[in-house]
């Protein structure tokens, strides 16, 4: 007979499952779903023209990540994940975005996982000007 103490722990989601869920959240502009994939103490770092390597944009909690996703998902633009590479403890993806005025944005993203959640994310973004 199994007791509460002898129950096997619930399996953590795979990197592939987390990557697919993040893809669905980004393409569906679902900030809540995206943020739910991050650890409470997650760190997100973004480098681009406005946030150079010496002063990157850094978000250091799930709630800060959620606020960033709320902003991005509220914008009138399309998001498409065009490529992914998945490993045991993380994944990388390429995101291509398009604003209604034709401005394009590309992001290269590297994600590190811990205990079935996104622990660290590093992104490099560039866009038309």
GUBAPA-175220 format. One record per residue (C-alpha): residue number from 1; z, y, x. Coordinates in Angstrom, 2 decimals, padded with zeros to 5 digits, m for minus. Each point is the difference from the previous one (the first is absolute). Layout:
BEGIN
(r NUM, (Z, Y, X))
...
REM end
This chain:
BEGIN
(r 1, (000.00, 000.00, 000.00))
(r 2, (m000.88, 003.46, 001.29))
(r 3, (002.58, 002.71, m000.15))
(r 4, (m000.56, 003.74, 000.15))
(r 5, (000.85, m000.07, 003.70))
(r 6, (m002.51, m002.79, 000.75))
(r 7, (m003.02, 001.53, m001.74))
(r 8, (m002.86, 000.60, 002.36))
(r 9, (m000.77, 003.66, 000.61))
(r 10, (m002.95, 001.45, m001.81))
(r 11, (m003.11, 000.02, 002.16))
(r 12, (m001.03, 003.41, 001.28))
(r 13, (m003.47, 001.26, m000.92))
(r 14, (m002.64, m000.62, 002.64))
(r 15, (m001.64, 002.80, 001.97))
(r 16, (m003.23, m000.79, m001.88))
(r 17, (001.76, 000.39, m003.38))
(r 18, (001.61, 003.30, 001.01))
(r 19, (m003.34, 001.28, 001.34))
(r 20, (m001.77, m000.96, m003.24))
(r 21, (002.68, 001.69, m002.11))
(r 22, (m000.17, 003.17, 002.09))
(r 23, (m003.80, m000.04, m000.37))
(r 24, (000.36, m000.30, m003.78))
(r 25, (002.57, 002.83, m000.06))
(r 26, (m002.08, 002.36, 002.14))
(r 27, (m003.28, m000.64, m001.80))
(r 28, (001.78, 000.24, m003.38))
(r 29, (001.85, 003.19, 001.03))
(r 30, (003.32, m001.66, m000.85))
(r 31, (002.67, 001.77, 002.08))
(r 32, (002.88, m002.07, m001.44))
(r 33, (m001.63, m003.31, 000.85))
(r 34, (m000.87, 001.19, 003.51))
(r 35, (003.52, 001.29, 000.71))
(r 36, (001.57, m003.22, m001.32))
(r 37, (m001.47, m001.85, 003.00))
(r 38, (002.00, 002.04, 002.54))
(r 39, (003.44, m000.73, 001.42))
(r 40, (002.78, 002.44, m000.87))
(r 41, (m000.04, 001.24, 003.60))
(r 42, (m003.78, m000.10, 000.46))
(r 43, (m001.66, 002.40, 002.41))
(r 44, (m003.50, 001.37, m000.60))
(r 45, (m001.76, 002.05, 002.66))
(r 46, (m003.30, 001.83, m000.55))
(r 47, (m002.12, 001.66, 002.66))
(r 48, (m002.94, 002.28, m000.82))
(r 49, (m001.30, 003.49, 000.70))
(r 50, (002.95, 001.62, m001.76))
(r 51, (002.57, m002.38, 001.51))
(r 52, (m000.98, m000.66, 003.64))
(r 53, (001.59, m002.75, 002.13))
(r 54, (002.61, 002.43, 001.33))
(r 55, (001.13, 000.89, m003.56))
(r 56, (m000.98, m002.81, m002.39))
(r 57, (000.89, m000.04, m003.68))
(r 58, (002.95, m002.40, m000.30))
(r 59, (001.60, m001.38, m003.14))
(r 60, (003.21, m002.00, 000.49))
(r 61, (000.97, m001.77, m003.20))
(r 62, (m001.54, m001.68, m003.01))
(r 63, (000.72, 003.11, m002.09))
(r 64, (m001.84, 002.26, 002.47))
(r 65, (m002.91, m002.46, 000.09))
(r 66, (m000.05, 000.04, m003.80))
(r 67, (m000.19, 003.82, m000.06))
(r 68, (m002.96, m000.13, 002.40))
(r 69, (m001.78, m002.60, m002.13))
(r 70, (000.69, 002.03, m003.17))
(r 71, (m001.74, 002.98, 001.59))
(r 72, (m002.98, m002.01, 001.25))
(r 73, (m000.39, m002.00, m003.22))
(r 74, (000.07, 003.17, m002.12))
(r 75, (m003.11, 001.38, 001.69))
(r 76, (m003.39, m000.32, m001.64))
(r 77, (m001.59, m002.35, 002.51))
(r 78, (m001.02, m003.61, 000.36))
(r 79, (001.64, m002.40, 002.45))
(r 80, (m001.67, m003.16, 001.30))
(r 81, (001.36, m002.48, 002.52))
(r 82, (m003.11, m000.97, 001.94))
(r 83, (001.44, m002.35, 002.63))
(r 84, (003.19, m001.93, 000.69))
(r 85, (001.34, m002.14, 002.83))
(r 86, (003.12, m002.04, m000.76))
(r 87, (002.44, m001.65, 002.43))
(r 88, (003.33, m001.75, m000.45))
(r 89, (002.19, 003.11, 000.28))
(r 90, (m002.32, 002.77, m001.09))
(r 91, (m003.48, 001.17, m000.78))
(r 92, (m002.50, 002.77, 000.58))
(r 93, (m002.31, 001.61, m002.49))
(r 94, (m002.69, 002.65, m000.23))
(r 95, (000.12, 002.34, m002.98))
(r 96, (m002.98, 002.07, m001.08))
(r 97, (000.55, 002.85, m002.46))
(r 98, (m002.34, 002.35, m001.81))
(r 99, (000.81, 003.31, m001.69))
(r 100, (m002.20, 001.20, m002.91))
(r 101, (m001.48, 002.74, 002.25))
(r 102, (m001.34, m002.68, 002.37))
(r 103, (002.66, 000.39, 002.71))
(r 104, (000.73, m003.38, 001.59))
(r 105, (003.22, m001.20, 001.60))
(r 106, (000.45, m003.06, 002.23))
(r 107, (003.34, m001.55, 000.95))
(r 108, (000.81, m002.78, 002.44))
(r 109, (003.38, m001.51, m000.84))
(r 110, (002.19, m002.47, 001.89))
(r 111, (002.92, m001.55, m001.87))
(r 112, (003.00, m001.91, 001.40))
(r 113, (002.02, m002.22, m002.33))
(r 114, (003.66, m000.97, m000.01))
(r 115, (001.64, m002.33, m002.52))
(r 116, (m002.96, 000.15, m002.39))
(r 117, (m000.21, 003.81, m000.08))
(r 118, (m001.93, 002.68, 001.88))
(r 119, (002.32, 001.20, 002.75))
(r 120, (m002.37, 002.24, 002.00))
(r 121, (m003.40, 001.49, m000.65))
(r 122, (m002.19, 002.02, 002.33))
(r 123, (m003.13, 001.79, m001.27))
(r 124, (m002.73, 002.06, 001.61))
(r 125, (m001.99, 002.10, m002.48))
(r 126, (m003.12, 002.10, 000.31))
(r 127, (m002.10, 001.84, m002.56))
(r 128, (m003.11, 002.11, m000.50))
(r 129, (000.40, 003.72, 000.42))
REM end
